[in-house]
């Protein structure tokens, strides 16, 4: 329990000030091309629907497995010797956010995708070297260029093991930027098919403004940027060299990749949340923008909770396999947990 408490404490320290700022200043405008709730074209078999009810829709559902198996993989993930289902020929790689990991970020999505027949792979990228567990379980700490190279090596390993020609990406937060650096600058554009982003921030974030952090530091005695040395945080700030390069030459999107951006209005980290809702700017870019709360006022998921929202999860499944789309549910979802 002590290890779990430490992880939770560090996570809280990095997100509480952003959460407060988000509640005070979140925007309410829709942008981009919003995907409407889809009618049931191919309803899931009843057995699959029952199995899906076993999935824990809670962002923190992956922490217990990490405590039980430090540095391991969630059941159903990283099945290196298992054949790929012909119905889902592209393995799905889950790319966590800042401070997340292969288990801690994906307690909802590994079992969900595995039940749907996907070959699911996870990694913890960008972890600090020479630190003990549980700090070792917190990835996304190094420069995103280095993390993109690390992800690229992992993608090559997955392709070699599965015999697939491409992978699909599901990323969260920083994990929406790192794969795109690999695609745009490291020659990985032809190795990614579908690219689904949860809480993307293509234009960066203003959440780390000096005013907010100074206020938090004075009132709570916490500076989230000093909890752990995270070099990626500055790179995610709007106007950084990393974000500027990502958006140069026609915007962030790489031709040939199908992008689906899923954002929440209540995102306290991606500010404004519209940073992740950029439209395509040319005919060779394929982009769909979705706001979780569009046509659903009951879902209050925030930056972390979006990974535990059943509504966001259905959007992800529909994006990965449009041929078997199901109606997107609308139900009450609290912030933080999902």
C-alpha positions as CSV (number, residue, x, y, z in Angstrom):
1,X,0.0,0.0,0.0
2,X,2.9,2.3,0.6
3,X,4.0,2.1,-3.0
4,X,0.5,2.8,-4.2
5,X,0.1,5.8,-1.9
6,X,3.4,7.2,-3.2
7,X,2.3,6.9,-6.8
8,X,-1.0,8.5,-6.0
9,X,0.6,11.3,-4.0
10,X,3.0,12.2,-6.9
11,X,0.1,12.1,-9.4
12,X,-2.0,14.3,-7.2
13,X,0.8,16.8,-6.7
14,X,1.3,17.2,-10.5
15,X,-2.5,17.5,-11.3
16,X,-4.3,19.2,-8.5
17,X,-3.2,22.7,-9.4
18,X,-4.1,22.1,-13.1
19,X,-7.5,20.7,-12.0
20,X,-8.3,23.8,-10.0
21,X,-7.3,26.1,-12.9
22,X,-9.3,24.0,-15.3
23,X,-12.5,24.3,-13.3
24,X,-12.1,28.1,-13.1
25,X,-11.3,28.8,-16.7
26,X,-12.5,25.9,-19.0
27,X,-13.9,26.9,-22.4
28,X,-17.4,25.8,-23.5
29,X,-17.1,26.3,-27.3
30,X,-17.3,23.4,-29.8
31,X,-14.7,23.5,-32.6
32,X,-13.7,21.3,-35.5
33,X,-15.8,18.7,-37.2
34,X,-17.7,17.0,-34.4
35,X,-18.5,13.4,-35.0
36,X,-22.2,12.7,-34.1
37,X,-23.3,9.7,-32.0
38,X,-23.3,6.8,-34.4
39,X,-26.2,4.5,-34.9
40,X,-25.6,0.8,-34.5
41,X,-24.5,-0.6,-37.8
42,X,-23.1,-3.9,-36.6
43,X,-24.2,-4.6,-33.0
44,X,-21.8,-6.4,-30.8
45,X,-22.6,-10.0,-30.0
46,X,-24.4,-10.4,-26.7
47,X,-21.5,-12.3,-25.2
48,X,-19.0,-9.6,-26.2
49,X,-21.3,-7.0,-24.6
50,X,-21.4,-9.0,-21.3
51,X,-17.6,-9.3,-21.3
52,X,-17.3,-5.6,-21.9
53,X,-19.2,-5.0,-18.6
54,X,-16.2,-6.5,-16.8
55,X,-13.9,-3.7,-17.9
56,X,-13.1,-1.2,-15.1
57,X,-13.8,2.3,-16.4
58,X,-11.4,4.0,-14.0
59,X,-8.2,5.8,-14.9
60,X,-6.5,4.4,-11.8
61,X,-7.5,0.7,-12.4
62,X,-4.0,0.0,-13.7
63,X,-2.2,1.0,-10.5
64,X,-3.0,-2.2,-8.6
65,X,-1.5,-4.4,-11.3
66,X,1.7,-2.3,-11.4
67,X,2.0,-2.7,-7.6
68,X,1.5,-6.5,-7.9
69,X,3.9,-6.8,-10.9
70,X,6.3,-3.8,-11.1
71,X,7.4,-3.0,-14.6
72,X,5.2,-5.8,-16.1
73,X,2.4,-5.7,-18.6
74,X,-1.4,-5.9,-17.9
75,X,-3.0,-9.3,-18.7
76,X,-3.8,-9.3,-22.4
77,X,-1.0,-7.0,-23.4
78,X,2.3,-7.7,-25.1
79,X,1.4,-11.2,-26.3
80,X,4.5,-11.4,-28.5
81,X,3.9,-15.0,-29.7
82,X,0.1,-14.8,-30.3
83,X,-1.1,-14.4,-33.9
84,X,-2.9,-11.2,-35.0
85,X,-6.6,-11.5,-35.5
86,X,-7.3,-11.1,-39.3
87,X,-10.2,-8.9,-38.4
88,X,-7.8,-6.5,-36.7
89,X,-4.6,-6.8,-38.7
90,X,-2.9,-3.8,-37.2
91,X,-1.6,-4.2,-33.6
92,X,-2.6,-1.4,-31.3
93,X,0.1,0.3,-29.3
94,X,-1.0,2.3,-26.3
95,X,1.2,5.3,-25.6
96,X,0.8,6.8,-22.1
97,X,0.9,10.4,-20.9
98,X,3.3,12.3,-18.6
99,X,3.9,10.3,-15.4
100,X,2.0,7.3,-16.8
101,X,3.2,3.9,-17.7
102,X,2.4,0.8,-19.6
103,X,0.2,-0.5,-16.8
104,X,-0.8,2.6,-14.8
105,X,-2.3,4.5,-17.8
106,X,-4.2,1.7,-19.4
107,X,-6.2,-0.3,-16.9
108,X,-9.3,0.3,-18.9
109,X,-8.0,0.0,-22.4
110,X,-5.9,-3.2,-22.4
111,X,-8.8,-5.4,-21.3
112,X,-11.3,-3.5,-23.4
113,X,-9.2,-3.9,-26.6
114,X,-8.2,-7.5,-25.8
115,X,-11.8,-8.4,-25.4
116,X,-12.5,-6.9,-28.9
117,X,-9.8,-9.2,-30.4
118,X,-7.1,-6.6,-30.9
119,X,-3.4,-7.4,-30.4
120,X,-2.5,-4.8,-27.7
121,X,1.0,-3.7,-26.8
122,X,2.2,-1.3,-24.1
123,X,5.5,0.2,-23.1
124,X,6.8,2.7,-20.5
125,X,8.8,5.2,-22.4
126,X,10.9,8.2,-21.2
127,X,11.4,6.9,-17.7
128,X,14.2,8.4,-15.6
129,X,17.4,6.3,-15.5
130,X,18.8,5.1,-12.2
131,X,15.7,5.7,-10.1
132,X,14.0,3.0,-8.0
133,X,10.5,1.8,-8.4
134,X,7.9,3.3,-8.1
135,X,9.5,6.3,-9.7
136,X,10.7,4.0,-12.5
137,X,7.0,3.3,-13.3
138,X,6.5,7.0,-14.2
139,X,7.3,7.5,-17.8
140,X,7.3,10.5,-20.1
141,X,9.9,12.4,-18.2
142,X,12.7,12.7,-20.8
143,X,12.8,14.9,-23.9
144,X,10.1,13.9,-26.3
145,X,12.5,13.5,-29.2
146,X,14.3,10.7,-27.2
147,X,10.9,9.2,-26.3
148,X,9.9,9.2,-29.9
149,X,13.0,7.3,-30.9
150,X,12.4,4.8,-28.0
151,X,8.8,4.3,-29.3
152,X,10.1,3.8,-32.8
153,X,12.3,1.0,-31.7
154,X,9.3,-0.6,-29.9
155,X,7.1,-0.3,-33.0
156,X,9.8,-2.0,-35.1
157,X,9.8,-4.8,-32.5
158,X,6.0,-5.2,-32.6
159,X,6.0,-5.2,-36.4
160,X,8.7,-7.9,-36.5
161,X,6.9,-10.1,-33.9
162,X,3.5,-9.8,-35.5
163,X,4.4,-9.7,-39.2
164,X,2.1,-6.7,-39.5
165,X,2.8,-3.9,-42.0
166,X,1.4,-1.1,-39.8
167,X,0.4,-0.4,-36.2
168,X,-2.5,1.7,-34.9
169,X,-1.8,4.2,-32.1
170,X,-4.0,5.1,-29.1
171,X,-2.2,7.9,-27.2
172,X,-3.1,10.0,-24.1
173,X,-1.7,13.5,-23.4
174,X,2.0,13.5,-24.1
175,X,1.4,10.2,-25.8
176,X,-0.5,12.1,-28.5
177,X,2.6,14.0,-29.4
178,X,5.4,11.5,-29.1
179,X,4.2,9.1,-31.8
180,X,3.6,12.0,-34.2
181,X,7.3,13.2,-33.8
182,X,8.2,9.6,-34.8
183,X,5.9,9.8,-37.8
184,X,6.9,13.2,-39.0
185,X,10.6,13.4,-38.2
186,X,11.9,9.9,-37.7
187,X,10.5,8.2,-40.8
188,X,7.6,6.4,-39.1
189,X,4.8,7.9,-41.2
190,X,4.3,4.8,-43.3
191,X,4.2,2.5,-40.3
192,X,1.1,4.0,-38.6
193,X,-2.5,3.4,-39.9
194,X,-5.0,4.9,-37.5
195,X,-3.9,7.4,-34.8
196,X,-6.4,8.0,-32.0
197,X,-5.6,10.7,-29.5
198,X,-7.2,11.1,-26.1
199,X,-6.7,14.7,-24.7
200,X,-4.4,15.8,-27.6
201,X,-2.5,19.1,-27.5
202,X,-1.3,19.7,-31.0
203,X,-0.8,23.5,-30.3
204,X,0.6,22.9,-26.8
205,X,-0.9,24.1,-23.5
206,X,-1.0,27.3,-21.5
207,X,-1.6,25.3,-18.3
208,X,1.9,25.9,-17.0
209,X,1.7,29.7,-17.0
210,X,3.8,31.3,-14.4
211,X,0.8,32.9,-12.7
212,X,-1.0,29.7,-12.0
213,X,2.1,27.9,-10.8
214,X,3.2,30.8,-8.6
215,X,-0.3,30.9,-7.0
216,X,-0.2,27.2,-6.3
217,X,3.3,27.3,-4.9
218,X,2.3,30.1,-2.5
219,X,-1.0,28.6,-1.3
220,X,-0.2,24.9,-1.3
221,X,3.6,24.8,-1.1
222,X,3.7,22.7,-4.2
223,X,5.4,23.4,-7.5
224,X,4.3,20.5,-9.8
225,X,7.3,21.0,-12.1
226,X,9.6,20.3,-9.1
227,X,8.0,17.1,-8.0
228,X,10.0,15.2,-10.6
229,X,12.5,16.5,-13.2
230,X,10.3,16.3,-16.3
231,X,12.0,17.7,-19.3
232,X,8.9,17.1,-21.5
233,X,6.7,19.5,-19.6
234,X,8.4,22.6,-21.0
235,X,8.2,21.1,-24.5
236,X,4.4,20.8,-24.3
237,X,4.0,24.5,-23.5
238,X,2.4,26.5,-26.3
239,X,5.1,28.3,-28.3
240,X,7.9,25.9,-27.4
241,X,10.4,24.8,-30.1
242,X,8.9,21.3,-30.0
243,X,5.4,22.5,-30.6
244,X,6.5,25.1,-33.2
245,X,8.3,22.4,-35.2
246,X,5.4,20.0,-34.9
247,X,3.1,22.6,-36.5
248,X,5.4,23.8,-39.2
249,X,5.0,22.8,-42.9
250,X,1.2,22.4,-43.1
251,X,0.4,21.6,-39.5
252,X,1.1,18.5,-37.4
253,X,-0.7,15.9,-39.4
254,X,1.2,13.4,-41.6
255,X,-0.5,12.4,-44.9
256,X,-1.5,8.8,-45.1
257,X,-2.4,8.5,-41.4
258,X,-6.1,8.6,-40.2
259,X,-6.3,10.9,-37.2
260,X,-9.1,11.0,-34.6
261,X,-8.8,13.6,-31.9
262,X,-10.9,13.1,-28.8
263,X,-11.0,16.0,-26.3
264,X,-12.8,17.0,-23.2
265,X,-14.1,20.5,-22.4
266,X,-13.0,19.9,-18.7
267,X,-9.4,19.3,-19.5
268,X,-7.3,21.1,-16.9
269,X,-4.0,20.2,-18.5
270,X,-4.7,20.9,-22.1
271,X,-5.7,24.6,-22.1
272,X,-7.5,25.5,-24.1
273,X,-8.8,22.1,-24.9
274,X,-9.3,23.2,-28.5
275,X,-5.5,22.8,-28.8
276,X,-6.3,19.2,-29.7
277,X,-9.1,19.9,-32.2
278,X,-7.1,21.2,-35.2
279,X,-8.8,20.5,-38.5
280,X,-7.1,19.2,-41.6
281,X,-5.6,22.0,-43.8
282,X,-5.1,20.0,-47.0
283,X,-6.8,17.3,-49.0
284,X,-4.1,14.7,-48.1
285,X,-4.8,15.0,-44.4
286,X,-7.5,12.8,-42.8
287,X,-8.8,14.2,-39.5
288,X,-11.9,13.7,-37.3
289,X,-12.4,15.9,-34.3
290,X,-14.6,14.8,-31.4
291,X,-15.5,16.6,-28.1
292,X,-16.7,14.1,-25.5
293,X,-19.4,16.4,-24.2
294,X,-20.9,17.0,-27.7
295,X,-24.6,16.0,-27.3
296,X,-23.9,14.6,-23.8
297,X,-23.8,16.9,-20.8
298,X,-23.4,14.1,-18.3
299,X,-19.8,13.3,-18.9
300,X,-17.5,15.4,-16.8
301,X,-14.3,13.5,-17.6
302,X,-11.2,15.7,-17.3
303,X,-7.6,15.1,-18.4
304,X,-7.1,11.9,-16.5
305,X,-10.8,10.8,-16.4
306,X,-11.0,10.7,-20.2
307,X,-9.1,7.4,-20.1
308,X,-11.9,6.0,-17.9
309,X,-14.9,7.4,-19.8
310,X,-17.1,4.8,-21.4
311,X,-18.1,7.4,-23.9
312,X,-14.6,8.2,-24.9
313,X,-13.8,4.5,-25.1
314,X,-16.6,3.8,-27.5
315,X,-15.3,6.6,-29.7
316,X,-11.9,5.0,-29.6
317,X,-13.3,1.6,-30.6
318,X,-15.4,3.2,-33.4
319,X,-12.3,5.0,-34.7
320,X,-10.1,1.8,-34.7
321,X,-12.8,-0.1,-36.6
322,X,-15.4,2.1,-38.3
323,X,-17.0,-0.9,-40.0
324,X,-18.3,-2.2,-36.6
325,X,-19.3,1.1,-35.1
326,X,-21.7,1.1,-32.2
327,X,-23.8,3.9,-30.7
328,X,-21.8,6.0,-28.3
329,X,-23.3,6.0,-24.8
330,X,-24.1,9.0,-22.7
331,X,-24.0,8.5,-19.0
332,X,-22.7,10.3,-15.9
333,X,-18.9,10.2,-15.6
334,X,-17.2,12.0,-12.7
335,X,-13.9,13.9,-13.2
336,X,-10.5,12.5,-12.2
337,X,-11.4,8.8,-12.2
338,X,-13.7,8.4,-15.2
